Amino acid sequence: MKTRRLGKSGPVVSSQGLGCMGLAGVYGPASTQAEASTLIGRALDLGVTLFDTAELYGPHLNERQLGAALSGRRDEAVVATKFGIYMTEDRKMRLDGSPARMRRSIEGSLSRLGMDHVDIYYLHRVDPKVPVEDTVGAMAELVSEGKVRFLGLSEATPDELRRAHAVHPITALQSEYSLWTRDPEDQILQTASGLGTGFVPFSPLGRGFLSGELRSIDDLPADDFRRGNPRFQGANFQKNLDLVRTLETLAAAKGVSSAQLALAWLLAQGDSIVPIPGTRRLGTLEANVAASEISLTPADLQLIDAAFPRERVAGARYPVGRAQ
């Protein structure tokens, strides 16, 4: 596995990380600890070093899964977790970026992970009730205390990123970015690059849609949250599937899968971009990792852009009132 540095002065990590959220029961039933440990262990063996989780995932289950899986191999991993979104008792998500909440969250995360520090600590979403300067200032105290090595933001605006970075260097910005979500190209990629902040795309395969394995909404488990995602519903599903079929044609010409081509396209967008595809299956993990070795020419990139124009993607990223 090739490596990249996250930002100007961040950690050197594998060119792809592993998003662990799906292990906690978001896309169907949660993985058992044995299943999670097998997958994460195989990722380490393949050279993956960046592992991404959050206190929200489960909630709390995913941090426990990751911590147990890395037991005995902690020094091989760069561990990232997030705070700032929490689940209420009635299963509603709430934002809280206050310093007090951050303090409770980091102690809980370290306990669940079984670690004395995390490598990257993200603010999961900027809380509009709390100035980002206050949140990041409190997070910077964790760096001084040795509980956190680097700071990150998730889904921040260019202005929020600049304001946060003025308080303490922001090593990584995590946002959704893929062939079917190209919003970061408008401003935030340029802002991050100018500040020396690495970019970590989540859902780089469109929550699995770009793999081409989904042909109908009925292919999803009954409890899969994607059933409520606008891009997976009604006429949007078919419109997006038509785009994926075009991508599959290009991929077949290169002897790769549509998922591998989509990951190779993303890796070609910049040397400080480190996507974190998630999976629960060993075969998919291995195929994703293999995508890091695919080289695309400028002509290849032009063909992909033409085959998957951003304006033809149908549906909003999230249902109204929800962001994850």
Residue pairs with C-beta under 8 A, 6 or more apart in sequence:
1 14
1 15
1 16
1 46
1 47
1 48
1 49
1 289
1 292
2 14
2 15
2 292
2 293
3 12
3 13
3 14
3 15
3 49
4 12
4 13
4 14
4 15
4 198
4 271
4 272
4 273
4 274
5 11
5 12
5 13
5 198
5 272
6 12
6 13
6 120
6 150
6 171
6 172
6 198
6 200
6 272
6 274
7 169
7 170
7 171
7 172
7 192
7 196
7 197
7 198
7 272
8 196
8 197
9 169
9 171
9 196
10 120
10 150
10 171
10 172
10 198
11 78
11 119
11 120
11 149
11 150
11 171
13 49
13 50
13 78
13 274
14 47
14 48
14 49
14 50
14 274
14 292
15 267
15 274
15 292
16 48
16 50
16 263
16 267
16 274
16 275
16 276
16 277
16 288
16 289
16 291
16 292
17 48
17 49
17 50
17 51
17 52
17 78
17 80
17 200
17 274
17 275
17 276
18 40
18 43
18 48
18 50
18 51
18 52
18 276
18 277
18 278
18 279
18 285
19 52
19 202
19 203
19 276
19 277
19 278
20 36
20 40
20 51
20 52
20 53
20 57
20 62
20 65
20 66
20 278
21 52
21 53
21 54
21 57
21 62
21 278
22 278
22 279
22 280
23 30
23 31
23 35
23 36
23 39
23 62
23 65
23 278
23 280
24 30
24 31
24 57
24 58
24 61
24 62
24 65
25 31
25 58
25 61
25 223
26 57
26 224
26 225
27 207
27 208
27 220
27 221
27 224
27 225
27 226
27 280
28 220
28 221
28 223
28 224
29 221
29 223
30 58
30 61
31 39
31 65
31 280
33 65
33 68
33 69
35 280
36 65
36 66
36 68
36 69
37 65
37 68
37 69
38 282
39 69
39 279
39 280
39 281
39 282
39 285
40 51
40 66
40 69
40 70
41 69
41 73
42 282
42 285
42 286
43 51
43 285
43 289
44 73
44 76
44 77
46 285
46 286
46 289
47 289
48 289
49 76
49 77
49 78
50 77
50 78
50 80
50 200
50 274
50 276
51 66
51 70
51 77
51 78
51 79
51 80
52 80
52 81
52 174
52 200
52 202
52 276
53 62
53 63
53 66
53 79
53 80
53 81
53 82
54 62
54 63
54 81
54 82
54 83
54 85
54 122
54 124
55 63
55 81
55 82
55 83
55 86
55 105
55 108
55 109
55 112
56 82
56 85
56 86
56 87
56 93
56 124
56 324
57 63
58 64
59 86
59 87
60 108
60 112
63 81
63 109
63 112
63 113
64 112
64 113
66 79
66 113
67 112
67 113
67 114
67 115
68 114
70 76
70 77
70 79
70 113
71 114
74 115
77 119
78 119
78 120
79 113
79 115
79 118
79 119
79 120
80 118
80 119
80 120
80 121
80 122
80 152
80 172
80 200
81 109
81 113
81 118
81 120
81 121
81 122
82 121
82 122
82 123
82 124
82 152
82 154
82 174
83 101
83 102
83 105
83 106
83 109
83 121
83 122
83 123
83 124
84 95
84 96
84 97
84 101
84 102
84 105
84 122
84 123
84 124
84 125
84 126
84 127
84 135
84 154
85 93
85 94
85 95
85 96
85 124
85 125
85 324
86 93
86 94
86 96
86 101
86 105
87 93
87 94
88 94
93 322
93 324
95 125
95 127
95 128
95 129
96 127
96 130
97 123
97 125
97 126
97 127
97 129
97 130
97 132
97 135
98 127
98 130
98 134
98 135
99 134
99 135
99 137
99 138
102 135
102 138
102 139
102 142
103 138
106 118
106 121
106 142
106 147
106 148
109 118
110 116
110 117
110 118
110 147
116 146
116 147
117 146
117 147
117 148
117 149
118 147
118 148
118 149
119 148
119 149
119 150
120 148
120 149
120 150
120 151
120 152
120 171
120 172
121 139
121 142
121 148
121 150
121 151
121 152
122 151
122 152
122 153
122 154
122 172
122 174
123 132
123 135
123 136
123 139
123 152
123 153
123 154
123 156
123 164
124 154
125 154
125 155
125 323
126 132
126 135
126 153
126 155
126 156
126 157
126 160
127 135
132 153
132 156
132 160
132 163
132 164
133 163
133 164
133 166
133 167
135 164
136 151
136 164
136 167
136 168
136 170
137 167
137 168
139 148
139 151
139 168
140 151
140 167
140 168
142 148
143 149
143 150
143 151
143 168
150 169
150 171
150 172
151 164
151 168
151 169
151 170
151 171
152 170
152 171
152 172
152 173
152 174
152 200
153 160
153 161
153 164
153 170
153 172
153 173
153 174
154 173
154 174
154 175
154 202
155 174
155 175
155 176
155 323
156 164
156 173
156 175
156 188
157 188
158 187
158 188
158 191
161 170
161 173
161 188
161 191
161 192
161 195
161 197
162 191
162 195
164 170
165 195
165 197
169 196
169 197
170 195
170 197
171 197
171 198
172 197
172 198
172 199
172 200
173 188
173 192
173 197
173 198
173 199
173 200
174 199
174 200
174 201
174 202
174 276
175 183
175 184
175 188
175 199
175 200
175 201
175 202
176 183
176 184
176 201
176 202
176 203
176 317
177 183
177 184
177 199
177 201
177 202
177 204
177 266
177 273
177 275
178 201
178 203
178 204
178 205
178 206
178 210
178 262
178 266
179 206
179 210
179 247
179 262
179 265
179 266
179 304
179 308
180 206
180 209
180 210
180 231
180 240
180 243
180 308
180 310
180 313
181 203
181 206
181 313
181 317
182 310
184 199
184 201
189 199
189 269
189 270
191 197
192 198
192 199
192 272
193 199
193 270
193 272
197 272
198 272
198 273
198 274
199 270
199 272
199 273
199 274
200 273
200 274
200 275
200 276
201 266
201 273
201 274
201 275
201 276
202 275
202 276
204 262
204 263
204 266
204 275
204 276
204 277
205 211
205 259
205 262
205 263
205 277
206 231
206 240
206 262
207 226
207 229
207 232
208 214
208 226
209 231
209 232
209 240
209 244
210 244
210 247
210 258
210 259
210 262
211 257
211 258
211 259
211 284
212 244
212 245
212 247
212 248
212 257
212 258
212 259
213 219
214 220
214 232
214 241
215 241
216 237
217 227
217 232
217 233
217 237
220 226
220 227
220 232
225 324
226 232
227 233
228 319
229 315
229 317
229 318
229 319
230 236
230 315
230 316
230 317
230 318
230 319
231 237
231 240
231 313
231 314
231 315
231 316
231 317
232 315
233 315
235 314
236 314
236 315
239 312
239 314
240 313
240 314
240 315
243 307
243 308
243 312
243 313
244 258
246 307
246 308
247 258
247 261
247 262
247 304
247 307
247 308
248 257
248 258
249 307
250 261
250 303
250 304
250 307
251 257
251 258
251 260
251 261
254 261
254 294
254 300
256 264
256 291
256 294
257 287
259 277
259 284
259 287
259 288
259 291
260 287
260 288
260 290
260 291
260 294
261 291
261 294
261 304
263 275
263 277
263 288
263 291
263 292
263 294
264 291
264 292
264 294
264 295
264 296
265 296
265 301
265 304
266 273
266 275
267 273
267 275
267 291
267 292
268 296
268 301
277 288
279 285
279 288
296 304
318 324
